[in-house]
Amino acid sequence: MNLLNKLDLHEKNKTIKFIEACQTETGGFGGSIGHDSHITSTHYALLILSQYGFLSKNKKEQNQNTDLISLNIDYDLIALFIKNLQQPDGSFKCDFYGEIDTRFSYCAVAVLKLLNKLNPEFINLKKATEYVLSCQNFDGGFGGIPGAESHAAYAFCCIGFLAVTDQISLIDTELTGQWLASRQTHSGGFNGRPEKLQDVCYSWWVLSSMYMINKSNYIDLRLLEKFILECQDDEGGIADRPGNTPDVFHTFFGLSGLSLMGYIGLGKINAIYAIPEDVFADVIVN
């Protein structure tokens, strides 16, 4: 909705109050009210709050938003939740039950960056980086855990981790770029790994990764745009591929891919954080 310049159509107060009710005593957020804390839900909660100005580094804007809505969220406890999920090998669990993969490494540093708490108090960055790098394969791609098959979504998470922490130089971007470029199929859409069908969601995972490593010129952007638009339904949503039922998930990724390519009428999204560039400038830069 933000990329479409239609965020005002959302009921802001209800959205914010729902997010507030999803924070648990651990500091993290569940996917819904009463759900257990999860690192991805925590990440999403902060991405939404950032778009409503609640994480603004501009104190005047922050105060304006606080005046409009009484928000009772403990940001320090969120950072502590993230800290408690890191393991001795540098990896992160998604919750206290223990699933581990590189998705959660990306979520961890993104959350801490949004909170302006990406520092040694809350993360062992050296160990976290070592774990992410251990998940890179000979082909230049990344898996979810060491030794796992390269997958475009995990490549985004690992490259995103390195981008958030200013460490892209630690990988061979040429090799990684070649593997990612190989994900484009004859239809223009990307697949997640060799011999799989193209899917609109990789319009974000792959293309944003290419922008982060400065290899977007390896992609046929015109053909990708054509594929995404072919996936749009008559009622407006975007599906995973042409002819299928649209959903919010693929609509977001389709719009995000088009935004990265500068599609007319869409706001510009940040390739690292998946938030509009004006939000990025307000939350991260200032």
C-alpha positions as CSV (number, residue, x, y, z in Angstrom):
1,M,0.0,0.0,0.0
2,N,2.9,2.4,0.7
3,L,4.5,1.7,-2.6
4,L,1.2,2.4,-4.3
5,N,0.9,5.7,-2.3
6,K,-2.3,4.4,-0.7
7,L,-1.2,3.9,2.9
8,D,-3.8,6.4,4.0
9,L,-6.5,3.8,3.1
10,H,-5.4,1.6,6.0
11,E,-6.9,2.1,9.4
12,K,-3.7,3.2,11.1
13,N,-4.9,3.1,14.7
14,K,-6.3,-0.4,14.4
15,T,-3.1,-1.6,12.7
16,I,-0.8,-0.1,15.4
17,K,-3.0,-1.4,18.2
18,F,-2.9,-4.9,16.7
19,I,0.8,-4.9,16.5
20,E,1.1,-3.6,20.1
21,A,-1.1,-6.5,21.3
22,C,1.2,-9.0,19.5
23,Q,4.3,-8.2,21.6
24,T,4.8,-10.8,24.3
25,E,6.6,-10.8,27.7
26,T,9.8,-12.0,25.9
27,G,10.0,-8.7,23.9
28,G,9.4,-10.3,20.6
29,F,6.2,-10.4,18.6
30,G,3.9,-13.2,17.6
31,G,2.3,-13.5,14.3
32,S,-1.1,-12.7,15.9
33,I,-2.4,-12.0,19.4
34,G,-1.6,-14.8,21.8
35,H,1.0,-16.4,19.5
36,D,4.5,-17.2,20.7
37,S,7.3,-14.7,19.8
38,H,9.0,-15.3,16.5
39,I,11.9,-13.4,15.0
40,T,10.3,-12.9,11.6
41,S,7.1,-11.6,13.2
42,T,9.2,-9.3,15.2
43,H,11.0,-8.1,12.1
44,Y,7.7,-7.5,10.3
45,A,6.2,-5.6,13.2
46,L,9.1,-3.1,13.2
47,L,8.9,-2.7,9.4
48,I,5.3,-1.7,9.7
49,L,6.0,0.6,12.7
50,S,8.8,2.2,10.7
51,Q,6.4,3.1,7.9
52,Y,4.1,4.8,10.3
53,G,7.0,6.9,11.7
54,F,7.4,5.3,15.1
55,L,11.1,4.4,14.5
56,S,12.0,7.8,13.1
57,K,15.4,9.3,14.1
58,N,13.7,12.6,13.6
59,K,12.6,13.4,17.2
60,K,9.9,15.9,16.0
61,E,8.3,13.4,13.8
62,Q,8.6,10.7,16.4
63,N,6.9,12.9,19.0
64,Q,4.1,13.7,16.5
65,N,3.3,10.0,16.0
66,T,3.5,9.3,19.7
67,D,1.0,12.2,20.4
68,L,-1.4,10.7,17.9
69,I,-1.3,7.2,19.2
70,S,-0.4,6.0,22.7
71,L,2.0,3.2,21.8
72,N,3.2,0.9,24.5
73,I,6.1,-1.1,23.0
74,D,9.3,-1.9,24.8
75,Y,12.1,-1.5,22.2
76,D,14.9,-2.4,24.6
77,L,13.2,-5.7,25.3
78,I,12.9,-6.4,21.6
79,A,16.7,-6.1,21.3
80,L,17.2,-8.4,24.3
81,F,14.9,-10.9,22.6
82,I,17.1,-10.9,19.5
83,K,20.3,-11.2,21.7
84,N,18.9,-14.3,23.5
85,L,18.3,-16.1,20.2
86,Q,21.9,-16.0,19.1
87,Q,23.8,-19.4,19.4
88,P,27.5,-20.1,20.2
89,D,28.2,-20.7,16.5
90,G,26.8,-17.3,15.6
91,S,23.6,-18.5,14.1
92,F,20.1,-17.4,15.3
93,K,17.1,-19.4,16.4
94,C,13.7,-18.2,15.1
95,D,12.2,-18.6,18.6
96,F,12.9,-20.4,21.8
97,Y,12.0,-23.8,20.3
98,G,15.1,-23.8,18.2
99,E,14.8,-23.8,14.4
100,I,17.9,-22.3,12.9
101,D,18.8,-21.0,9.4
102,T,20.1,-17.9,7.7
103,R,16.7,-16.2,7.4
104,F,16.9,-15.5,11.1
105,S,20.5,-14.1,10.8
106,Y,19.1,-11.5,8.4
107,C,16.1,-10.7,10.5
108,A,18.3,-10.3,13.6
109,V,20.7,-7.7,12.1
110,A,17.8,-5.9,10.4
111,V,15.8,-5.6,13.6
112,L,18.8,-4.3,15.5
113,K,19.7,-1.8,12.8
114,L,16.1,-0.5,12.8
115,L,16.3,-0.1,16.6
116,N,19.8,1.5,16.3
117,K,21.1,-1.3,18.5
118,L,23.4,-3.1,16.1
119,N,26.3,-3.2,18.6
120,P,28.3,-5.7,20.7
121,E,25.8,-5.4,23.6
122,F,23.2,-7.3,21.6
123,I,25.1,-9.4,18.9
124,N,28.4,-11.1,18.4
125,L,28.8,-9.9,14.9
126,K,32.0,-11.7,14.2
127,K,30.5,-15.1,15.0
128,A,27.2,-14.2,13.2
129,T,29.2,-13.3,10.0
130,E,31.2,-16.5,10.2
131,Y,28.0,-18.5,10.3
132,V,26.5,-16.7,7.3
133,L,29.7,-17.1,5.3
134,S,29.8,-20.8,6.1
135,C,26.5,-21.2,4.3
136,Q,27.9,-20.1,0.9
137,N,28.4,-22.9,-1.6
138,F,31.0,-23.4,-4.4
139,D,28.5,-22.1,-7.0
140,G,28.3,-18.7,-5.3
141,G,24.8,-19.2,-3.9
142,F,23.8,-19.6,-0.2
143,G,21.9,-22.3,1.7
144,G,19.8,-22.1,4.8
145,I,22.5,-23.9,6.9
146,P,26.0,-25.0,6.1
147,G,26.0,-27.6,3.3
148,A,22.4,-27.0,2.3
149,E,21.5,-26.5,-1.4
150,S,21.8,-22.9,-2.8
151,H,18.5,-21.2,-2.9
152,A,17.7,-17.7,-4.1
153,A,15.7,-16.7,-1.0
154,Y,18.5,-17.7,1.3
155,A,20.9,-15.9,-1.0
156,F,18.9,-12.7,-0.3
157,C,19.0,-13.3,3.4
158,C,22.8,-13.8,3.5
159,I,23.5,-11.0,1.1
160,G,21.1,-8.8,3.0
161,F,22.9,-9.7,6.3
162,L,26.2,-8.6,4.7
163,A,24.6,-5.5,3.3
164,V,23.1,-4.4,6.6
165,T,26.5,-5.0,8.4
166,D,28.5,-3.3,5.6
167,Q,30.4,-6.5,4.7
168,I,29.5,-7.3,1.1
169,S,33.2,-7.2,0.2
170,L,33.6,-10.5,2.0
171,I,32.1,-12.4,-0.9
172,D,33.0,-12.9,-4.5
173,T,30.1,-10.8,-6.0
174,E,31.0,-11.9,-9.6
175,L,30.5,-15.6,-8.7
176,T,27.3,-14.9,-6.7
177,G,26.0,-12.6,-9.4
178,Q,26.4,-15.3,-12.1
179,W,24.5,-17.8,-10.0
180,L,21.7,-15.4,-9.3
181,A,21.5,-14.4,-13.0
182,S,21.1,-18.0,-13.9
183,R,17.8,-18.0,-12.0
184,Q,16.1,-16.0,-14.8
185,T,14.1,-18.3,-17.0
186,H,13.0,-17.8,-20.7
187,S,9.7,-16.4,-19.4
188,G,11.6,-13.5,-17.7
189,G,10.7,-14.7,-14.2
190,F,13.1,-16.2,-11.7
191,N,13.2,-19.6,-10.1
192,G,14.7,-20.2,-6.7
193,R,17.1,-23.0,-7.8
194,P,17.9,-24.9,-10.9
195,E,15.2,-26.8,-12.8
196,K,12.4,-25.3,-10.8
197,L,9.5,-23.2,-12.1
198,Q,9.6,-19.4,-12.1
199,D,7.8,-17.6,-9.3
200,V,7.0,-13.9,-8.8
201,C,8.3,-13.9,-5.3
202,Y,11.9,-14.3,-6.7
203,S,11.4,-11.0,-8.5
204,W,12.3,-9.6,-5.0
205,W,14.7,-12.2,-3.6
206,V,16.9,-12.3,-6.7
207,L,16.6,-8.8,-8.1
208,S,17.2,-7.1,-4.7
209,S,20.2,-9.3,-4.2
210,M,21.5,-8.2,-7.6
211,Y,21.1,-4.6,-6.6
212,M,22.9,-5.1,-3.3
213,I,25.9,-6.5,-5.2
214,N,25.7,-4.1,-8.1
215,K,25.0,-6.7,-10.7
216,S,21.5,-5.7,-11.9
217,N,22.9,-5.3,-15.4
218,Y,23.1,-9.1,-15.5
219,I,19.3,-9.3,-15.7
220,D,16.9,-8.8,-18.6
221,L,14.8,-6.2,-16.7
222,R,12.4,-5.7,-19.6
223,L,11.5,-9.4,-19.7
224,L,11.2,-9.6,-15.9
225,E,8.8,-6.7,-15.9
226,K,6.7,-8.4,-18.6
227,F,6.5,-11.6,-16.6
228,I,5.4,-9.8,-13.4
229,L,2.7,-7.8,-15.3
230,E,1.5,-11.1,-16.9
231,C,0.9,-12.5,-13.4
232,Q,-1.5,-9.7,-12.5
233,D,-5.1,-10.8,-12.1
234,D,-8.1,-8.9,-13.6
235,E,-9.1,-7.9,-10.0
236,G,-5.7,-6.3,-9.4
237,G,-3.7,-8.8,-7.3
238,I,-0.5,-10.6,-8.5
239,A,-0.1,-14.4,-8.5
240,D,3.0,-16.6,-8.4
241,R,2.7,-17.2,-12.1
242,P,0.3,-16.3,-15.0
243,G,-3.2,-17.8,-14.6
244,N,-2.9,-18.6,-10.9
245,T,-4.9,-17.1,-8.0
246,P,-3.4,-13.8,-6.7
247,D,-2.5,-13.3,-3.0
248,V,-1.0,-10.6,-0.8
249,F,2.3,-12.4,-0.5
250,H,3.0,-12.4,-4.3
251,T,1.4,-9.0,-4.8
252,F,4.0,-7.5,-2.4
253,F,6.9,-9.2,-4.1
254,G,5.7,-8.4,-7.6
255,L,5.2,-4.7,-6.7
256,S,8.6,-4.7,-5.0
257,G,10.3,-6.1,-8.1
258,L,8.6,-3.5,-10.3
259,S,9.6,-0.8,-7.8
260,L,13.3,-1.8,-7.9
261,M,13.1,-1.4,-11.7
262,G,11.6,2.1,-11.3
263,Y,8.1,1.3,-12.6
264,I,6.1,4.5,-13.2
265,G,3.6,5.3,-10.4
266,L,5.3,3.2,-7.7
267,G,7.3,4.4,-4.8
268,K,10.9,3.4,-4.6
269,I,11.7,0.5,-2.3
270,N,15.1,-0.1,-0.6
271,A,16.7,-3.2,-1.8
272,I,18.2,-4.1,1.6
273,Y,15.4,-3.4,4.1
274,A,12.3,-3.8,2.0
275,I,10.9,-0.5,3.0
276,P,10.3,2.6,0.9
277,E,13.4,4.7,0.4
278,D,11.9,7.7,2.2
279,V,11.3,5.5,5.3
280,F,14.8,4.1,5.0
281,A,16.2,7.7,5.0
282,D,14.2,8.6,8.0
283,V,14.9,5.5,10.1
284,I,18.4,4.4,9.1
285,V,20.2,7.4,7.7
286,N,19.2,10.4,9.8
